[in-house]
């Protein structure tokens, strides 16, 4: 199968859910692109952002690791986080390499391309923007909370999220990738701080509404304290449509098995509960519902199963 004929799959997102999907999808005969949020402002990413005025590298680093076919030792080095050292403590090696490569090439996106080449990455990785950007949330009570890491800590109902400085200019390649995709996958992750920061960039929202391919949303399995407490699957989709308009999501993938026992209790301690999928509301929204047992039962924490989800996604093409 030559490159031209391979179906083009674009995954949009950030956080922990995105690498899980990409790790599985990279082994399929597809032309793969990842569009990654750069709004993180905590930890190593946040420090490098403010000190070097570059977009946040953390989510990009995890996506590079997920799509890389490099030697395991090299990947361990790339993902290594320094435990001590004056100034180095808390920094991930890959974040430092991305910062260094940005400095060398003079451009964040070029830096990503060079590191992707060195680490033998399958597919293309696009940061949502090539500039430093900041995430803000307007709460239901009118308070504005700034900074991706501060938003969940406010523990208030979120009305909307927005970016500054405006306008945030997405990479033209990222917009084009969505327009030309056969399948666009919205990855699971923190709804307001990982998923929406990509989608609310105006040209990206437009591209999602007008893409020639299908857009499917892999719904979170658990709610998240400070962001989506009490949200059903339809509430997740409604939040996305409220931000970028109707017609941007065509189908939703939901986990259809009960979550019980120790895992449920563990999450209850974090005030998180299973996301109820309210079939009638989802159907009223015009969505196709794709359901299955999509979690990895071998993990202590609930994680989407790389193999199951990627097989399901590939079957949609």
C-alpha positions as CSV (number, residue, x, y, z in Angstrom):
1,X,0.0,0.0,0.0
2,X,1.6,3.2,-1.0
3,X,1.6,6.4,1.1
4,X,-0.9,8.2,-1.1
5,X,-3.6,5.5,-0.6
6,X,-3.3,5.2,3.1
7,X,-6.2,6.7,5.0
8,X,-5.3,9.9,6.9
9,X,-6.2,9.9,10.6
10,X,-5.8,13.0,12.7
11,X,-5.8,12.8,16.5
12,X,-6.5,16.0,18.4
13,X,-5.9,16.4,22.2
14,X,-3.4,16.4,25.0
15,X,-2.9,15.1,28.5
16,X,-2.6,11.4,29.3
17,X,-5.3,10.0,27.0
18,X,-3.8,11.0,23.7
19,X,-0.5,9.0,23.8
20,X,-2.6,5.9,24.7
21,X,-4.5,6.1,21.4
22,X,-1.4,7.0,19.3
23,X,0.6,4.1,20.7
24,X,-1.9,1.7,19.2
25,X,-2.7,3.6,16.0
26,X,1.0,3.9,14.9
27,X,1.0,0.2,14.0
28,X,-1.8,0.4,11.5
29,X,-1.4,1.2,7.8
30,X,-2.5,4.8,8.1
31,X,-1.1,8.2,7.5
32,X,-1.1,9.6,11.1
33,X,-1.1,13.2,12.4
34,X,-1.3,14.4,16.0
35,X,-2.4,17.9,16.9
36,X,-1.3,18.6,20.4
37,X,-2.2,21.2,23.0
38,X,0.6,23.5,24.3
39,X,-1.4,25.3,27.1
40,X,0.1,23.4,30.0
41,X,1.6,25.7,32.6
42,X,2.5,23.4,35.5
43,X,5.8,21.7,36.4
44,X,8.7,21.4,34.1
45,X,6.6,22.7,31.1
46,X,5.5,25.8,33.0
47,X,9.0,26.7,34.1
48,X,10.5,26.3,30.5
49,X,7.5,28.3,29.1
50,X,8.2,31.3,31.4
51,X,12.0,31.2,31.3
52,X,12.4,30.6,27.5
53,X,9.1,32.0,26.2
54,X,8.3,28.8,24.2
55,X,5.0,26.8,24.0
56,X,4.6,24.1,26.7
57,X,6.6,21.1,25.6
58,X,5.2,18.4,28.1
59,X,2.3,17.0,26.1
60,X,4.4,17.2,22.9
61,X,7.1,15.2,24.6
62,X,4.7,12.4,25.6
63,X,3.3,12.2,22.0
64,X,6.8,12.0,20.6
65,X,7.5,9.1,23.0
66,X,4.3,7.4,22.0
67,X,5.0,7.6,18.3
68,X,8.7,6.9,18.4
69,X,10.3,3.6,17.2
70,X,13.6,4.4,18.9
71,X,15.5,2.1,21.2
72,X,13.8,1.6,24.6
73,X,16.9,3.0,26.4
74,X,16.8,6.2,24.3
75,X,13.1,6.6,25.1
76,X,13.7,6.1,28.8
77,X,16.3,8.8,28.6
78,X,13.9,11.1,26.7
79,X,11.2,10.6,29.4
80,X,13.7,10.7,32.3
81,X,12.7,13.3,35.0
82,X,15.5,14.6,37.2
83,X,14.8,14.0,40.9
84,X,17.4,16.4,42.2
85,X,19.9,19.0,41.1
86,X,19.8,22.7,41.6
87,X,17.6,24.0,38.7
88,X,17.3,20.6,37.1
89,X,15.0,19.0,39.7
90,X,11.6,18.2,38.2
91,X,12.6,18.8,34.6
92,X,12.0,16.0,32.1
93,X,15.0,15.4,29.7
94,X,12.7,15.5,26.7
95,X,11.4,18.9,27.7
96,X,14.9,20.2,27.9
97,X,15.8,18.7,24.5
98,X,12.7,20.4,22.9
99,X,13.7,23.7,24.5
100,X,17.3,23.2,23.2
101,X,16.1,22.3,19.7
102,X,13.8,25.3,19.6
103,X,16.8,27.4,20.5
104,X,18.9,25.8,17.8
105,X,16.4,26.0,15.0
106,X,14.8,29.2,16.1
107,X,11.3,27.7,15.9
108,X,9.3,25.4,18.2
109,X,7.7,23.4,15.3
110,X,11.0,23.0,13.5
111,X,12.5,21.7,16.8
112,X,9.7,19.1,17.1
113,X,10.4,18.0,13.5
114,X,14.1,17.6,14.1
115,X,13.6,15.6,17.4
116,X,10.9,13.5,15.6
117,X,13.5,12.6,12.9
118,X,16.1,11.7,15.5
119,X,13.7,9.5,17.5
120,X,12.2,7.8,14.4
121,X,8.7,9.1,14.9
122,X,5.9,7.6,12.9
123,X,3.5,10.3,11.6
124,X,3.5,14.0,12.0
125,X,3.2,16.0,15.2
126,X,1.8,19.5,15.1
127,X,1.7,21.8,18.2
128,X,-1.6,23.6,18.1
129,X,0.3,26.9,17.9
130,X,3.9,27.9,17.4
131,X,3.7,30.6,20.1
132,X,3.3,30.7,23.8
133,X,-0.4,30.8,24.7
134,X,-2.4,31.0,28.0
135,X,-5.7,29.3,28.9
136,X,-8.4,31.1,31.0
137,X,-11.7,29.9,32.2
138,X,-14.8,31.9,32.9
139,X,-16.8,30.3,35.8
140,X,-20.6,30.2,36.0
141,X,-20.3,32.9,38.8
142,X,-18.3,35.2,36.5
143,X,-14.9,34.7,38.0
144,X,-12.0,34.4,35.5
145,X,-9.3,31.9,36.4
146,X,-6.1,32.0,34.5
147,X,-3.6,29.1,33.9
148,X,-4.3,25.5,32.9
149,X,-3.2,24.1,36.3
150,X,-5.3,26.6,38.3
151,X,-8.6,26.0,36.6
152,X,-9.5,22.6,38.2
153,X,-8.3,23.9,41.6
154,X,-11.0,26.6,41.6
155,X,-13.5,23.7,41.8
156,X,-16.3,25.8,40.3
157,X,-18.6,25.1,37.4
158,X,-16.9,26.2,34.2
159,X,-18.9,28.3,31.7
160,X,-16.3,28.5,29.0
161,X,-12.5,28.5,28.4
162,X,-10.6,30.9,26.1
163,X,-7.1,31.6,25.1
164,X,-4.8,34.6,25.1
165,X,-3.1,36.5,23.5
166,X,-5.7,36.7,20.7
167,X,-5.6,35.8,17.9
168,X,-3.9,32.4,18.5
169,X,-2.6,31.4,15.1
170,X,-2.7,27.6,14.5
171,X,-0.1,26.0,12.3
172,X,-1.5,26.1,8.7
173,X,-0.4,22.4,8.4
174,X,-2.6,21.4,11.4
175,X,-5.6,23.1,9.9
176,X,-5.0,21.5,6.5
177,X,-4.5,18.0,8.2
178,X,-8.0,18.2,9.7
179,X,-9.6,19.4,6.5
180,X,-8.1,16.5,4.5
181,X,-8.6,13.8,7.2
182,X,-10.6,10.6,6.6
183,X,-11.0,10.3,10.3
184,X,-10.5,12.9,13.1
185,X,-10.3,11.5,16.6
186,X,-10.8,13.8,19.6
187,X,-8.8,12.0,22.3
188,X,-10.0,11.5,25.9
189,X,-8.5,13.8,28.5
190,X,-9.3,16.7,30.8
191,X,-12.2,18.2,28.9
192,X,-11.6,21.9,29.6
193,X,-7.8,21.9,30.0
194,X,-6.6,19.3,27.5
195,X,-9.3,18.7,24.9
196,X,-10.9,22.1,24.4
197,X,-7.7,24.3,24.2
198,X,-7.0,22.8,20.8
199,X,-10.6,23.0,19.5
200,X,-11.3,26.6,20.5
201,X,-8.7,28.0,18.1
202,X,-11.1,29.5,15.6
203,X,-9.5,28.0,12.4
204,X,-9.4,24.6,14.1
205,X,-13.1,24.7,15.0
206,X,-14.0,25.7,11.5
207,X,-11.9,22.9,10.1
208,X,-13.6,20.4,12.4
209,X,-17.0,21.5,11.2
210,X,-16.0,21.3,7.5
211,X,-13.6,18.4,7.3
212,X,-14.4,15.8,4.6
213,X,-13.9,13.0,7.2
214,X,-15.8,11.8,10.2
215,X,-15.1,13.3,13.6
216,X,-15.3,10.8,16.5
217,X,-15.0,11.7,20.2
218,X,-13.5,9.1,22.6
219,X,-15.4,9.9,25.7
220,X,-13.8,10.0,29.1
221,X,-14.6,7.0,31.3
222,X,-14.6,8.9,34.6
223,X,-15.6,12.4,35.5
224,X,-12.9,14.8,36.8
225,X,-13.1,16.8,40.0
226,X,-13.0,20.5,39.4
227,X,-13.8,20.1,35.7
228,X,-16.6,17.6,34.9
229,X,-18.1,16.5,38.2
230,X,-21.6,15.1,37.5
231,X,-21.1,15.3,33.7
232,X,-22.7,12.6,31.5
233,X,-21.4,11.7,28.0
234,X,-23.9,14.1,26.4
235,X,-22.7,16.9,28.8
236,X,-19.1,16.4,27.5
237,X,-20.3,16.7,23.9
238,X,-22.5,19.7,24.8
239,X,-19.5,21.5,26.2
240,X,-17.6,21.0,23.0
241,X,-20.6,22.2,20.8
242,X,-21.1,25.2,23.1
243,X,-17.5,26.2,22.4
244,X,-17.2,25.5,18.7
245,X,-20.7,25.1,17.2
246,X,-23.0,22.3,16.0
247,X,-21.9,19.6,13.6
248,X,-18.3,19.3,14.9
249,X,-18.7,15.8,16.3
250,X,-20.3,12.9,14.3
251,X,-19.9,9.9,16.6
252,X,-18.9,9.1,20.2
253,X,-17.0,6.1,21.6
254,X,-18.2,5.1,25.1
255,X,-17.2,2.4,27.6
256,X,-20.2,0.2,28.2
257,X,-19.2,-2.0,31.1
258,X,-19.9,-1.3,34.8
259,X,-17.0,0.0,36.8
260,X,-17.0,-1.6,40.2
261,X,-14.9,-2.6,43.2
262,X,-11.6,-1.2,44.3
263,X,-11.1,1.0,41.2
264,X,-14.4,2.7,41.7
265,X,-13.6,3.3,45.4
266,X,-10.2,4.7,44.5
267,X,-11.7,7.2,42.2
268,X,-14.5,8.1,44.7
269,X,-11.7,9.3,47.0
270,X,-10.8,11.8,44.3
271,X,-14.5,12.7,43.9
272,X,-14.6,11.1,40.5
273,X,-17.4,8.8,39.2
274,X,-18.1,6.8,36.1
275,X,-19.4,8.9,33.2
276,X,-23.0,7.9,32.5
277,X,-23.7,7.6,28.8
278,X,-27.2,8.9,28.2
279,X,-28.1,7.2,25.0
280,X,-31.3,9.1,24.2
281,X,-29.7,12.5,24.6
282,X,-26.7,11.5,22.4
283,X,-29.1,10.2,19.7
284,X,-31.1,13.4,19.9
285,X,-27.8,15.3,19.2
286,X,-27.6,13.3,16.0
287,X,-24.6,11.2,17.1
288,X,-23.7,7.7,16.2
289,X,-22.9,5.8,19.4
290,X,-20.0,3.3,19.3
291,X,-19.8,1.3,22.5
292,X,-17.5,-1.4,23.8
293,X,-15.3,-2.5,26.7
294,X,-12.5,-0.1,26.0
295,X,-10.6,0.0,29.3
296,X,-7.4,-1.8,30.2
297,X,-8.3,-4.1,33.1
298,X,-4.7,-4.8,34.0
299,X,-4.1,-1.3,35.2
300,X,-4.8,-0.1,38.7
301,X,-6.0,3.3,37.4
302,X,-8.6,3.4,34.7
303,X,-6.9,3.8,31.3
304,X,-8.3,3.3,27.9
305,X,-6.9,0.1,26.4
306,X,-4.4,1.0,23.6
307,X,-5.1,-2.1,21.5
308,X,-8.9,-2.1,21.9
309,X,-9.4,1.6,21.1
310,X,-7.1,1.6,18.1
311,X,-8.7,-1.5,16.7
312,X,-12.1,0.2,17.1
313,X,-10.9,3.4,15.5
314,X,-9.3,1.6,12.6
315,X,-12.6,-0.3,12.0
316,X,-14.3,3.1,11.4
317,X,-12.2,3.9,8.4
